[in-house]
Each structure stands twice: as structure tokens, then as C-alpha cells.
């Protein structure tokens, strides 16, 4: 199997390719620029086997070229909430049109399915069952889910989209919800850090998200699915306390409003039927692994 991973330079792309490479799956990474540094840190023995192709996800011809020779695709390329808010038109070109380009290229290549990144941003702050986005980013992601259903109905292209809440882990250093990872890095480096949001939300360890994509890649899928990955619901103060347990002299606090996303999500039996026994790393274990990564990076590259 040869898998195209769009947005391969990003945090989640590196975690997913780490898993795929460990299982002998060939990976092709696509992004505006080839930035394999995180992948080298996560999978030093396999990172050099990845072929990099550069281009713009918003350009159909670039996407078609990237997919050439691949028989599967995991579509992660996009820009996050702050950039979509700053330039909604460009956000739509990348996040929505880019997704349509991936589905069209998959249709031309006769791929049976597309795996893609949605977001818990499709929900508003009060309801984790009925989508009601409060941001351009969430609105674009919800539109992608609708288009995925249309590609199934019109062309028989199956799909699975995942809606993770706050994903944390080594390398998650950009975006409005990067606070837990940045707090772990600051604690490992002995620096002070203020997480930019408060309240409660779901915290999902990066490798758990990667495992979900890997499982979906290896299953036969029919229909168009979108699944929420809520992780462990906890308060930001709990995250700070757990980091304090791991690094007793950590100087972490928090300020700002809560994230505009619901904190209660119904159990989805369809996810359990399609992808049973997905891993669920505890918050403490995930934070420990993240701190350990940055401590190792500090000793390796002081």
C-alpha cells in the first residue's frame, strides 16, 4: 500500500506516518514545503523512506500530481482557526476547496475511499451531538463532511472523517489549542507558560488519533462517516496539575476564555462497530510522554 498524506509537514501528519511506517506501509507526503523534522524526531529509522511532493492543496493539478502512483489518501492539509478567522476566503480555498480537490483526484484515480481531518470545531459550545459551528474553521470542516456524503451518494467514494478535540503530543506547537503541548515543552525546559484558554474540554493524545486513521485505512468502508474523538474530558486546571505532578517545579498557569466547543459527546456505536478497540491513552500518560519527548530533545540538542 502506498499512502498519500496531505499536510505531511504538520504535527498530525508526522504522527500518522510514524505509525504507518512502523507497519511497513509506504508513505508519500504532500505539503507546500517539505519539512520532515518532526517525523525524523518521531521515527528516525524510517523517516528517510518517505517521498516528499510539494504543491498547493488549493490547486487541483498539484493535488492530482501528488496522488499519482498512490492507492490511498489521508487528507490532513489545512489551516487552523486563527488563520481562517484572519482570512476566511483563503481559509475556504485551503480547507474546503482543498478537500474537494482531494476527493476529485481520488475519483479520477478510482480510489475506493478518502480519509480526512474534520474537527470538533463543527460543534458549538452547548451541543456535542448537533453540529453548530461558531468559527469559520468549524464551518468549513462541516461543509467538508457534507461534501464527503455527496461524493458517496454521487460517485460511491467512501470516507471517514475524524473530529478530534484538543490533540496534544510532541510537536503540537501551533493553533489556538496547542496549549497542553506547549505547557509540556515549557515545563521540560524550565520555562514559564500561560495556557491561552481555560474551562474544560476533551484532550486527545496524538498517537490515539494516528491509531484511528491507521485502523480506518486498513478496514473496508462503505458510506460517508464522521466520528468524534473526544479523548478525556478534563479542566485546564487538571492539565496544569498533572504537569505539576510530572515536573514538580513547573511554572504553568492559564488565562482567557474557554474554547467555543461542547464538552459532552454521546457515545457513537457506529464508531465502535467500524473501528473497535481504538486506544485511549490517559491524560496523565499522554502528558508524561510529551514531557519526556521534550526532555530528550533538550538533552540531545541543548
BELWO-V936418 format. One line per field, one symbol per residue. ss: DSSP state (a for helix, b for strand, c for the rest). A space follows every 50 residues. Layout:
BEGIN
ss->???
END
This chain:
BEGIN
ss->cbbbbbccccaaaaaaaaaaaacccbbbbbbcccccaaaaaaccccaaac bbbbcccccaaaaaaaaccccbbbbcccccaaaaaacaaaaaaaaaaaaa aaaaaaaaccccbbbbbccaaacccccccccccccaaaaaaaaaaaaaaa aaaaaccbbbbbbbcbbbccccccccccaaaaaaaaaaaccbbbbccbcb bbbbbaaaaaaaaaaaaccccccbbbbbbccbbbbaaaaaaaaaaacccc bbbbcccbccccccccccaaaaaaccccccccaaaaaaaaaaaaaaaaaa cc
END
